[in-house]
Amino acid sequence: MKINKVFKSMALMLVMFLTIFILEIAFRLSVLRIGFGFDIVRIALFSLAYAAFITFFLRFFSQRTMRRLTVVFVVALTILYFSQHVFYLTVNGFYSFAMTGDVTTGLTFISRILSNLRFTQLLYLIPILVMGFTLRANKELSTKLFAIRYDKPIRSLYALIFGLMVMFVAVQTISNKPVADTGEQDFNFSDVDLYNNVYSPHLAIDRFGLLTYARLDLKTIMFDGDETRDTSTMRDETEEYLDELPPHEGNDYTGLFKDKNFIMITAESLEPYGINPRFMPNLYSMKKNAIVFDNYYAPLFYRTTADNEYMTHTSFYPDREVQLSMEAYGENTYPNTLPKHFKSEDYDAFAFHNYTDFYYPRKTFLPDTIGFDKYENGVDMGLLDEEQGEDQYWTSDLEMMEYAMDDLIESERFFSYFLTVSGHLDYDDGHPIASKNLEAIEDILAKENRTIENEEYKYYLAAHYEFDLALGYLLEQLEIHDKLDDTVIMITSDHYAYGLDEDTHLEFNQSKNLEDTFLNIHNLPMMFYNPSLEETRVDSIMSSIDIMPTVANLFNLDDMEYDKVMGKDVFNENSQNTVWFQDSSFMTDDYYMDIADGQRIGYYNQRYNENDVLLHYNRLIHRSIINRFILQNDYFGENKPIENTDTN
């Protein structure tokens, strides 16, 4: 009789355990594509602990309320796993709860749901279907499932103790063995460090399960991150890290563009296979007089374009623990920004973006934080009627360039930043710019007696045709006003075109080696153009974080403090540039580690071995912790105040 009562008391907990564990298994197989090792035992223990805590909570309520709350828990869990799956298919990463207030991420996410539906996602419906069938088809079982409530306080204490014991056992299974035999105490990171400081969501989900990742994410947001290092220790570690950075030395490219005008263009979703003589003739021809970076990467971080801008303008990595780094750290002190450095050498500094600032605070970030003299958006230019969060439409890059031209022509010497939007997803007939240019694309195809069956890709080309028209206008006007020879134009992409599905990338890719590692999806165009240049190819790897120090070297900006940024001048022989991806994968000229592919290591240089790669990985983890500390504590504002170079 007692056994039967014990079984009844555990039945609801068993149902919750199976719900969580089935969702974990479905997510592991369909998203991570990882089989069963010891980690699955740990995930099962965590799942059992969560089931015990949920049951502990439910037993305080009446039978009817208990039934309703159980349904709510099951549905909420299903939404969590399903949404993370779709988000991963959209941007190759996992969202943080810190992003919940980011409206634009939500809108992008919703717009891609239909295109990212998969048959395997039906597995997430199993708990809901089983629960629904149980509650409706078997009234007796349903009644027994929710029959037991706490009649004595001691019974609730037993349930709570059981959950805590299982949680304790689960945590004890986490290994404290260092990832690598580094021989350096500061870099001996283990899975315990991953648990205390989720430096890689992908690895955390692999080791501990998605629900544990979600719990750790909420804990980080609520309690300000890693509690294992006190502020004093972190200040010492930060000081030591910055002091040990290798010095920047002059090189063959130092001062190559000294005193020239500078135009920096970040092109929305620009892909290398979009640049060809038929569809983008102006950009294609510019490559003949440019320094072209064949191994430039623009990793897709948590807030897509906004995070790429943040890395480009500050040379620090964005923080996944906040909703938006350019907003959360907008009042920080940054020792280096290109506008401030250019302005100290008597340049005018302008910034333009042909969209609204409803989602991202560029109106304050670009002029106040970064130091541009003037920033104008699509509303200021008259391209949009008003700033609003609905019924938005993509505007013309060409019209933005036409609007901004007077500032460039009238300035004696200028640094101008353009952020384009014509190439934004979705690539269909609802895109006003793509629809306008579709006929031009079809005419080009007809003249060559060619067809493109992939409609999405055709609209993508039509959207980017507008950007090429903008470049043509820019070059023409600079030449007419005798400024072209004295102007350098840098063109980069903000991120890969995640608005195109994976099959489209595989079909039209010609330069990315996706078969080697899918990290190469982030290999994107970058070049410096000037009519006097001969086409030069640079093989050295670099990423968005390295743009500022590289530009500073090319223009020989005297105020640049190379030891106070995370990026490195790509031409500096003393530095080993590393591309750091949001899942903590990384890539150098010599090797890479692909976290999403089971931490697979690939080598480009046989002089290195696995321990060398793991040591580098540990140092990168340490660097990411330093980066976060600098941002969260306004390190340079409090400790290293700099002289204000604003000339206004």
LOFI-450060 format. One line per 4 residues: number of its first residue (from 1); their letters; for each residue x, y, z of C-alpha. Coordinates in nm, 2 decimals. Layout:
N
NUM	a	X,Y,Z | ...;
END
This chain:
648
1	mkin	0.00,0.00,0.00 | 0.28,0.24,0.09 | 0.46,0.15,-0.24 | 0.15,0.23,-0.43;
5	kvfk	0.12,0.57,-0.26 | 0.49,0.64,-0.32 | 0.44,0.56,-0.69 | 0.14,0.79,-0.71;
9	smal	0.33,1.07,-0.54 | 0.61,1.03,-0.80 | 0.39,0.99,-1.11 | 0.36,1.36,-1.18;
13	mlvm	0.74,1.41,-1.13 | 0.80,1.12,-1.37 | 0.57,1.28,-1.63 | 0.76,1.61,-1.60;
17	flti	1.10,1.43,-1.62 | 1.00,1.25,-1.94 | 0.87,1.57,-2.09 | 1.20,1.75,-2.03;
21	file	1.42,1.46,-2.12 | 1.24,1.39,-2.44 | 1.27,1.75,-2.54 | 1.64,1.74,-2.45;
25	iafr	1.70,1.43,-2.66 | 1.50,1.57,-2.96 | 1.70,1.90,-2.94 | 2.03,1.71,-2.91;
29	lsvl	1.97,1.49,-3.21 | 1.81,1.75,-3.44 | 2.01,2.07,-3.36 | 2.34,1.96,-3.21;
33	rigf	2.35,1.64,-3.40 | 2.53,1.48,-3.12 | 2.49,1.12,-3.01 | 2.48,0.97,-2.66;
37	gfdi	2.78,0.98,-2.43 | 2.82,1.04,-2.06 | 2.69,1.39,-2.10 | 2.34,1.24,-2.16;
41	vria	2.35,1.09,-1.80 | 2.43,1.44,-1.66 | 2.15,1.59,-1.87 | 1.91,1.32,-1.74;
45	lfsl	2.01,1.41,-1.38 | 1.95,1.78,-1.44 | 1.61,1.69,-1.61 | 1.51,1.49,-1.30;
49	ayaa	1.61,1.77,-1.07 | 1.40,2.02,-1.27 | 1.11,1.78,-1.27 | 1.13,1.75,-0.89;
53	fitf	1.13,2.13,-0.84 | 0.84,2.17,-1.08 | 0.64,1.90,-0.90 | 0.73,2.05,-0.56;
57	flrf	0.58,2.38,-0.68 | 0.27,2.22,-0.84 | 0.17,2.01,-0.53 | 0.08,2.33,-0.34;
61	fsqr	-0.23,2.39,-0.56 | -0.57,2.24,-0.60 | -0.62,1.95,-0.85 | -0.77,2.18,-1.12;
65	tmrr	-0.50,2.44,-1.08 | -0.24,2.18,-1.08 | -0.37,2.04,-1.41 | -0.37,2.38,-1.57;
69	ltvv	-0.03,2.47,-1.45 | 0.11,2.14,-1.57 | -0.02,2.22,-1.92 | 0.14,2.57,-1.90;
73	fvva	0.48,2.42,-1.80 | 0.47,2.16,-2.08 | 0.37,2.42,-2.35 | 0.63,2.67,-2.22;
77	ltil	0.90,2.41,-2.24 | 0.80,2.31,-2.59 | 0.81,2.68,-2.70 | 1.16,2.72,-2.55;
81	yfsq	1.30,2.42,-2.74 | 1.12,2.49,-3.06 | 1.22,2.86,-3.06 | 1.58,2.79,-2.99;
85	hvfy	1.58,2.54,-3.28 | 1.44,2.79,-3.53 | 1.67,3.07,-3.40 | 1.97,2.84,-3.45;
89	ltvn	1.86,2.77,-3.81 | 1.82,3.14,-3.87 | 2.15,3.28,-3.73 | 2.36,2.97,-3.63;
93	gfys	2.34,3.05,-3.26 | 2.13,3.04,-2.95 | 1.95,3.34,-2.80 | 1.99,3.47,-2.45;
97	famt	1.70,3.59,-2.24 | 1.89,3.92,-2.24 | 1.76,3.96,-2.60 | 1.39,3.95,-2.51;
101	gdvt	1.36,4.33,-2.54 | 1.53,4.34,-2.88 | 1.23,4.40,-3.11 | 1.42,4.38,-3.43;
105	tglt	1.56,4.03,-3.35 | 1.21,3.92,-3.28 | 1.08,4.05,-3.61 | 1.36,3.89,-3.80;
109	fisr	1.31,3.57,-3.61 | 0.93,3.56,-3.69 | 0.98,3.64,-4.05 | 1.21,3.33,-4.09;
113	ilsn	1.00,3.08,-3.90 | 0.82,2.94,-4.21 | 1.14,2.90,-4.40 | 1.31,2.72,-4.11;
117	lrft	1.05,2.47,-4.03 | 1.18,2.11,-4.03 | 1.02,1.77,-4.00 | 1.23,1.69,-3.69;
121	qlly	1.06,1.98,-3.50 | 0.75,1.77,-3.48 | 0.94,1.58,-3.21 | 0.88,1.87,-2.98;
125	lipi	0.51,1.81,-2.99 | 0.53,1.47,-2.84 | 0.50,1.58,-2.48 | 0.20,1.81,-2.56;
129	lvmg	0.03,1.53,-2.76 | 0.09,1.27,-2.49 | -0.03,1.51,-2.22 | -0.34,1.61,-2.42;
133	ftlr	-0.43,1.25,-2.48 | -0.38,1.15,-2.12 | -0.59,1.43,-1.98 | -0.88,1.37,-2.23;
137	anke	-0.88,1.00,-2.30 | -0.81,0.86,-1.95 | -1.00,1.05,-1.69 | -0.91,0.81,-1.41;
141	lstk	-0.53,0.84,-1.48 | -0.57,1.21,-1.51 | -0.74,1.23,-1.17 | -0.47,1.01,-1.01;
145	lfai	-0.19,1.21,-1.16 | -0.31,1.53,-0.98 | -0.46,1.37,-0.68 | -0.18,1.42,-0.43;
149	rydk	-0.13,1.75,-0.25 | 0.09,1.83,0.04 | -0.11,1.74,0.35 | 0.19,1.80,0.58;
153	pirs	0.47,2.06,0.56 | 0.73,1.78,0.60 | 0.62,1.62,0.27 | 0.70,1.93,0.07;
157	lyal	1.04,1.94,0.25 | 1.11,1.58,0.13 | 1.03,1.68,-0.23 | 1.26,1.98,-0.21;
161	ifgl	1.54,1.79,-0.06 | 1.51,1.52,-0.33 | 1.54,1.78,-0.60 | 1.84,1.95,-0.44;
165	mvmf	2.01,1.61,-0.39 | 1.97,1.52,-0.76 | 2.09,1.87,-0.86 | 2.40,1.83,-0.64;
169	vavq	2.48,1.49,-0.80 | 2.44,1.63,-1.14 | 2.68,1.92,-1.07 | 2.93,1.68,-0.92;
173	tisn	2.95,1.50,-1.25 | 3.09,1.81,-1.42 | 3.46,1.76,-1.48 | 3.72,2.00,-1.34;
177	kpva	3.99,1.86,-1.56 | 4.15,2.13,-1.77 | 4.05,2.13,-2.14 | 4.43,2.14,-2.23;
181	dtge	4.76,2.07,-2.06 | 4.85,2.43,-2.08 | 5.11,2.46,-1.81 | 4.97,2.80,-1.74;
185	qdfn	4.74,2.83,-1.44 | 4.54,3.13,-1.56 | 4.43,2.94,-1.87 | 4.34,2.60,-1.73;
189	fsdv	3.97,2.62,-1.81 | 3.75,2.32,-1.75 | 3.38,2.23,-1.78 | 3.34,2.37,-1.43;
193	dlyn	3.44,2.71,-1.57 | 3.19,2.66,-1.85 | 2.92,2.60,-1.60 | 3.01,2.91,-1.39;
197	nvys	3.07,3.13,-1.69 | 2.89,3.03,-2.01 | 3.15,3.15,-2.26 | 3.00,2.91,-2.52;
201	phla	2.62,2.85,-2.54 | 2.68,2.57,-2.78 | 2.92,2.38,-2.54 | 2.69,2.45,-2.24;
205	idrf	2.39,2.30,-2.42 | 2.61,2.00,-2.52 | 2.74,1.94,-2.17 | 2.44,2.03,-1.95;
209	gllt	2.13,2.05,-2.17 | 1.92,2.33,-2.31 | 1.72,2.38,-1.99 | 2.03,2.41,-1.78;
213	yarl	2.17,2.66,-2.03 | 1.85,2.86,-2.00 | 1.88,2.85,-1.62 | 2.25,2.96,-1.62;
217	dlkt	2.16,3.23,-1.87 | 1.89,3.37,-1.64 | 2.12,3.35,-1.34 | 2.39,3.54,-1.53;
221	imfd	2.15,3.82,-1.62 | 2.01,3.84,-1.27 | 2.34,3.82,-1.08 | 2.59,3.99,-1.31;
225	gdet	2.77,3.70,-1.45 | 3.07,3.50,-1.32 | 3.08,3.50,-0.94 | 3.41,3.30,-0.93;
229	rdts	3.63,3.60,-0.98 | 3.61,3.91,-0.76 | 3.64,4.26,-0.90 | 3.99,4.32,-0.76;
233	tmrd	4.13,4.00,-0.91 | 3.97,4.08,-1.25 | 4.12,4.43,-1.25 | 4.47,4.28,-1.19;
237	etee	4.41,4.02,-1.46 | 4.29,4.29,-1.70 | 4.59,4.51,-1.63 | 4.82,4.22,-1.68;
241	ylde	4.65,4.11,-2.01 | 4.68,4.46,-2.15 | 5.04,4.51,-2.04 | 5.14,4.18,-2.21;
245	lpph	4.99,4.26,-2.55 | 5.26,4.27,-2.82 | 5.35,4.62,-2.93 | 5.24,4.75,-3.27;
249	egnd	5.53,4.80,-3.51 | 5.54,4.99,-3.83 | 5.51,4.78,-4.15 | 5.51,4.81,-4.52;
253	ytgl	5.15,4.94,-4.51 | 5.19,5.20,-4.24 | 5.08,5.54,-4.37 | 4.99,5.41,-4.71;
257	fkdk	4.67,5.62,-4.71 | 4.80,5.90,-4.50 | 4.60,6.23,-4.53 | 4.35,6.08,-4.79;
261	nfim	3.98,6.11,-4.75 | 3.82,5.79,-4.61 | 3.48,5.64,-4.69 | 3.38,5.33,-4.49;
265	itae	3.09,5.14,-4.63 | 2.92,4.85,-4.45 | 2.70,4.67,-4.70 | 2.40,4.48,-4.58;
269	slep	2.44,4.10,-4.64 | 2.69,4.14,-4.92 | 2.81,3.80,-5.04 | 3.12,3.73,-5.26;
273	ygin	2.90,3.54,-5.51 | 2.69,3.85,-5.55 | 2.99,4.04,-5.69 | 3.03,3.97,-6.06;
277	prfm	3.06,4.18,-6.38 | 2.70,4.13,-6.48 | 2.50,4.22,-6.16 | 2.75,4.44,-5.98;
281	pnly	2.97,4.59,-6.25 | 3.09,4.89,-6.04 | 3.19,4.69,-5.74 | 3.35,4.42,-5.96;
285	smkk	3.56,4.68,-6.14 | 3.67,4.84,-5.81 | 3.85,4.52,-5.72 | 4.11,4.58,-6.00;
289	naiv	4.23,4.88,-5.80 | 4.20,4.76,-5.45 | 4.36,4.57,-5.16 | 4.14,4.27,-5.14;
293	fdny	4.12,4.06,-4.82 | 4.05,3.70,-4.92 | 4.02,3.58,-4.56 | 3.81,3.85,-4.40;
297	yapl	3.54,3.72,-4.17 | 3.23,3.90,-4.02 | 3.10,3.66,-3.76 | 2.73,3.68,-3.69;
301	fyrt	2.69,3.77,-3.33 | 2.38,3.80,-3.12 | 2.24,4.12,-3.26 | 2.36,4.08,-3.62;
305	tadn	2.43,4.41,-3.78 | 2.43,4.61,-3.46 | 2.70,4.39,-3.30 | 2.91,4.40,-3.62;
309	eymt	2.89,4.78,-3.60 | 2.99,4.77,-3.23 | 3.30,4.55,-3.30 | 3.40,4.77,-3.60;
313	htsf	3.37,5.10,-3.41 | 3.50,5.00,-3.07 | 3.72,4.69,-3.14 | 3.56,4.51,-2.85;
317	ypdr	3.33,4.21,-2.87 | 2.96,4.25,-2.78 | 2.84,4.12,-2.45 | 2.57,3.85,-2.47;
321	evql	2.47,3.93,-2.11 | 2.30,4.25,-2.21 | 2.02,4.33,-2.45 | 2.23,4.55,-2.68;
325	smea	2.60,4.64,-2.63 | 2.58,4.97,-2.81 | 2.30,5.08,-2.58 | 2.42,4.91,-2.25;
329	ygen	2.77,5.05,-2.29 | 2.69,5.37,-2.48 | 2.83,5.58,-2.19 | 3.15,5.39,-2.16;
333	typn	3.49,5.55,-2.23 | 3.66,5.40,-2.54 | 4.02,5.49,-2.58 | 4.00,5.45,-2.95;
337	tlpk	3.74,5.53,-3.21 | 3.81,5.62,-3.57 | 3.61,5.94,-3.58 | 3.79,6.08,-3.28;
341	hfks	4.13,5.98,-3.42 | 4.05,6.13,-3.77 | 3.90,6.44,-3.62 | 4.22,6.50,-3.42;
345	edyd	4.39,6.52,-3.76 | 4.14,6.78,-3.89 | 3.90,6.55,-4.07 | 3.52,6.60,-4.07;
349	afaf	3.34,6.29,-3.96 | 3.00,6.20,-4.10 | 2.78,5.89,-4.06 | 2.47,5.79,-4.27;
353	hnyt	2.22,5.50,-4.25 | 1.92,5.48,-4.48 | 1.68,5.33,-4.23 | 1.52,5.42,-3.89;
357	dfyy	1.68,5.41,-3.54 | 1.36,5.26,-3.39 | 1.54,4.94,-3.31 | 1.90,5.05,-3.24;
361	prkt	2.02,5.38,-3.07 | 2.25,5.50,-3.35 | 2.13,5.85,-3.29 | 2.33,5.86,-2.96;
365	flpd	2.58,5.58,-3.02 | 2.74,5.71,-3.34 | 2.78,6.08,-3.25 | 2.80,6.08,-2.87;
369	tigf	2.98,5.75,-2.80 | 3.19,5.70,-3.11 | 3.24,6.07,-3.20 | 3.10,6.14,-3.54;
373	dkye	3.03,6.51,-3.60 | 2.70,6.43,-3.76 | 2.48,6.12,-3.81 | 2.17,6.12,-4.03;
377	ngvd	1.92,5.83,-4.08 | 1.65,5.75,-4.33 | 1.40,5.99,-4.16 | 1.65,6.28,-4.16;
381	mgll	1.72,6.22,-4.53 | 1.35,6.22,-4.62 | 1.36,5.86,-4.73 | 1.11,5.75,-4.46;
385	deeq	0.81,5.95,-4.34 | 0.86,5.87,-3.97 | 1.03,5.64,-3.73 | 0.80,5.35,-3.65;
389	gedq	0.82,4.98,-3.56 | 0.56,4.86,-3.81 | 0.50,4.89,-4.18 | 0.87,4.96,-4.23;
393	ywts	1.02,4.92,-4.58 | 1.37,4.91,-4.71 | 1.50,5.23,-4.88 | 1.75,5.30,-5.16;
397	dlem	2.12,5.30,-5.11 | 2.15,5.52,-5.42 | 1.92,5.78,-5.27 | 2.13,5.78,-4.95;
401	meya	2.44,5.84,-5.15 | 2.28,6.12,-5.34 | 2.17,6.29,-5.02 | 2.51,6.26,-4.85;
405	mddl	2.72,6.38,-5.15 | 2.70,6.75,-5.06 | 2.88,6.69,-4.73 | 3.16,6.50,-4.90;
409	iese	3.21,6.75,-5.18 | 3.21,7.05,-4.95 | 3.44,6.91,-4.69 | 3.82,6.98,-4.73;
413	rffs	3.90,6.64,-4.57 | 3.65,6.38,-4.45 | 3.59,6.05,-4.29 | 3.24,5.92,-4.38;
417	yflt	3.07,5.60,-4.27 | 2.78,5.45,-4.46 | 2.56,5.17,-4.34 | 2.34,5.04,-4.62;
421	vsgh	2.00,4.87,-4.61 | 1.89,4.79,-4.96 | 2.03,4.44,-4.94 | 1.82,4.34,-4.63;
425	ldyd	1.60,4.03,-4.63 | 1.33,3.91,-4.71 | 1.42,3.84,-5.07 | 1.08,3.83,-5.23;
429	dghp	0.82,4.05,-5.41 | 0.75,4.23,-5.08 | 1.09,4.39,-5.09 | 1.04,4.73,-5.26;
433	iask	1.40,4.78,-5.38 | 1.43,4.42,-5.51 | 1.10,4.45,-5.69 | 1.21,4.77,-5.85;
437	nlea	1.53,4.62,-5.98 | 1.40,4.27,-6.07 | 1.34,4.37,-6.43 | 1.70,4.49,-6.47;
441	iedi	1.83,4.16,-6.34 | 1.60,3.97,-6.58 | 1.71,4.18,-6.87 | 2.07,4.10,-6.80;
445	lake	1.99,3.73,-6.78 | 1.79,3.75,-7.11 | 2.08,3.92,-7.29 | 2.31,3.63,-7.19;
449	nrti	2.04,3.37,-7.27 | 2.05,3.26,-6.90 | 1.79,3.19,-6.64 | 1.80,3.16,-6.26;
453	enee	1.54,2.93,-6.13 | 1.60,3.02,-5.76 | 1.36,3.31,-5.71 | 1.50,3.40,-5.37;
457	ykyy	1.85,3.44,-5.51 | 1.72,3.64,-5.80 | 1.55,3.89,-5.56 | 1.88,3.89,-5.36;
461	laah	2.07,4.01,-5.67 | 1.80,4.27,-5.74 | 1.83,4.41,-5.39 | 2.21,4.44,-5.42;
465	yefd	2.19,4.59,-5.76 | 2.08,4.91,-5.58 | 2.40,4.91,-5.38 | 2.60,4.88,-5.70;
469	lalg	2.41,5.18,-5.85 | 2.50,5.37,-5.53 | 2.87,5.29,-5.58 | 2.86,5.40,-5.94;
473	ylle	2.71,5.73,-5.84 | 2.97,5.78,-5.56 | 3.26,5.71,-5.80 | 3.12,5.94,-6.07;
477	qlei	3.06,6.23,-5.83 | 3.40,6.20,-5.66 | 3.57,6.20,-6.00 | 3.37,6.50,-6.13;
481	hdkl	3.47,6.70,-5.82 | 3.84,6.59,-5.84 | 3.82,6.40,-5.51 | 3.85,6.04,-5.63;
485	ddtv	4.23,6.02,-5.64 | 4.25,6.15,-5.28 | 3.98,5.92,-5.14 | 4.00,5.56,-5.01;
489	imit	3.68,5.36,-5.01 | 3.66,5.06,-4.78 | 3.38,4.81,-4.84 | 3.28,4.53,-4.61;
493	sdhy	2.98,4.32,-4.54 | 2.80,4.32,-4.20 | 2.72,3.95,-4.20 | 2.65,3.66,-4.43;
497	aygl	2.31,3.66,-4.61 | 2.13,3.45,-4.35 | 1.81,3.55,-4.54 | 1.91,3.29,-4.80;
501	dedt	1.86,2.93,-4.71 | 2.15,2.69,-4.68 | 2.08,2.52,-5.01 | 2.11,2.86,-5.19;
505	hlef	2.45,2.92,-5.04 | 2.57,2.58,-5.14 | 2.43,2.62,-5.49 | 2.59,2.96,-5.57;
509	nqsk	2.90,2.96,-5.35 | 3.22,2.96,-5.55 | 3.48,3.09,-5.31 | 3.39,2.96,-4.97;
513	nled	3.51,2.62,-4.87 | 3.20,2.51,-4.68 | 3.29,2.14,-4.72 | 3.59,2.20,-4.49;
517	tfln	3.40,2.38,-4.22 | 3.07,2.57,-4.22 | 3.25,2.85,-4.03 | 3.35,2.96,-4.37;
521	ihnl	3.00,3.08,-4.43 | 3.12,3.40,-4.25 | 3.40,3.46,-4.51 | 3.29,3.78,-4.67;
525	pmmf	3.41,4.06,-4.90 | 3.64,4.33,-4.78 | 3.85,4.57,-4.98 | 4.02,4.91,-4.98;
529	ynps	3.98,5.09,-5.31 | 4.17,5.38,-5.46 | 4.24,5.45,-5.84 | 4.61,5.45,-5.78;
533	leet	4.62,5.10,-5.63 | 4.70,4.78,-5.82 | 4.50,4.47,-5.72 | 4.66,4.32,-5.42;
537	rvds	4.54,4.01,-5.25 | 4.59,3.97,-4.87 | 4.57,3.61,-4.74 | 4.61,3.69,-4.37;
541	imss	4.30,3.62,-4.17 | 4.11,3.90,-4.00 | 3.76,3.99,-3.88 | 3.54,4.29,-3.79;
545	idim	3.72,4.34,-3.46 | 4.05,4.41,-3.65 | 3.91,4.68,-3.88 | 3.99,4.98,-3.65;
549	ptva	4.36,4.90,-3.58 | 4.41,4.80,-3.95 | 4.26,5.13,-4.07 | 4.46,5.32,-3.81;
553	nlfn	4.78,5.17,-3.94 | 4.70,5.24,-4.31 | 4.63,5.61,-4.23 | 4.90,5.63,-3.96;
557	lddm	4.67,5.77,-3.70 | 4.90,5.89,-3.43 | 4.64,5.87,-3.14 | 4.57,5.50,-3.19;
561	eydk	4.64,5.30,-2.88 | 4.69,4.95,-3.01 | 4.72,4.80,-2.66 | 4.37,4.91,-2.56;
565	vmgk	4.16,4.72,-2.81 | 4.08,4.35,-2.88 | 4.15,4.37,-3.25 | 4.49,4.37,-3.42;
569	dvfn	4.63,4.53,-3.73 | 4.63,4.26,-3.99 | 4.96,4.38,-4.13 | 5.14,4.37,-3.79;
573	ensq	5.38,4.07,-3.80 | 5.39,4.05,-3.41 | 5.02,3.96,-3.39 | 4.83,3.64,-3.46;
577	ntvw	4.48,3.75,-3.58 | 4.21,3.53,-3.47 | 3.84,3.51,-3.57 | 3.63,3.45,-3.27;
581	fqds	3.28,3.33,-3.34 | 2.98,3.36,-3.11 | 2.97,2.99,-3.02 | 3.34,3.01,-2.92;
585	sfmt	3.46,2.85,-3.24 | 3.78,3.02,-3.37 | 4.01,3.04,-3.67 | 4.36,3.15,-3.74;
589	ddyy	4.59,3.13,-4.03 | 4.72,2.80,-3.90 | 4.42,2.61,-3.76 | 4.06,2.63,-3.65;
593	mdia	3.82,2.47,-3.40 | 3.46,2.42,-3.50 | 3.25,2.39,-3.19 | 2.93,2.31,-3.37;
597	dgqr	3.10,2.02,-3.54 | 3.20,1.84,-3.22 | 3.49,2.07,-3.14 | 3.66,1.95,-3.46;
601	igyy	4.01,2.08,-3.52 | 4.14,2.15,-3.87 | 4.50,2.24,-3.95 | 4.64,2.47,-4.22;
605	nqry	4.99,2.44,-4.09 | 5.13,2.10,-3.97 | 5.37,2.26,-3.73 | 5.09,2.27,-3.47;
609	nend	4.93,2.00,-3.27 | 4.61,1.96,-3.07 | 4.75,2.09,-2.75 | 4.87,2.41,-2.93;
613	vllh	4.51,2.46,-3.05 | 4.36,2.40,-2.71 | 4.61,2.63,-2.54 | 4.51,2.90,-2.79;
617	ynrl	4.14,2.82,-2.72 | 4.20,2.86,-2.34 | 4.36,3.20,-2.40 | 4.07,3.31,-2.61;
621	ihrs	3.83,3.22,-2.33 | 4.04,3.43,-2.09 | 4.04,3.71,-2.34 | 3.66,3.70,-2.37;
625	iinr	3.63,3.72,-1.99 | 3.86,4.03,-1.99 | 3.66,4.18,-2.27 | 3.34,4.14,-2.07;
629	filq	3.49,4.28,-1.76 | 3.62,4.59,-1.94 | 3.27,4.66,-2.08 | 3.07,4.59,-1.77;
633	ndyf	3.30,4.80,-1.54 | 3.38,5.08,-1.79 | 3.74,4.99,-1.72 | 3.90,5.28,-1.92;
637	genk	3.65,5.53,-1.79 | 3.73,5.45,-1.42 | 4.09,5.34,-1.44 | 4.24,5.49,-1.76;
641	pien	4.07,5.82,-1.85 | 4.18,5.95,-2.18 | 4.19,6.30,-2.31 | 3.88,6.40,-2.51;
645	tdtn	3.99,6.45,-2.87 | 3.64,6.58,-2.98 | 3.70,6.90,-3.17 | 3.34,7.03,-3.15;
END
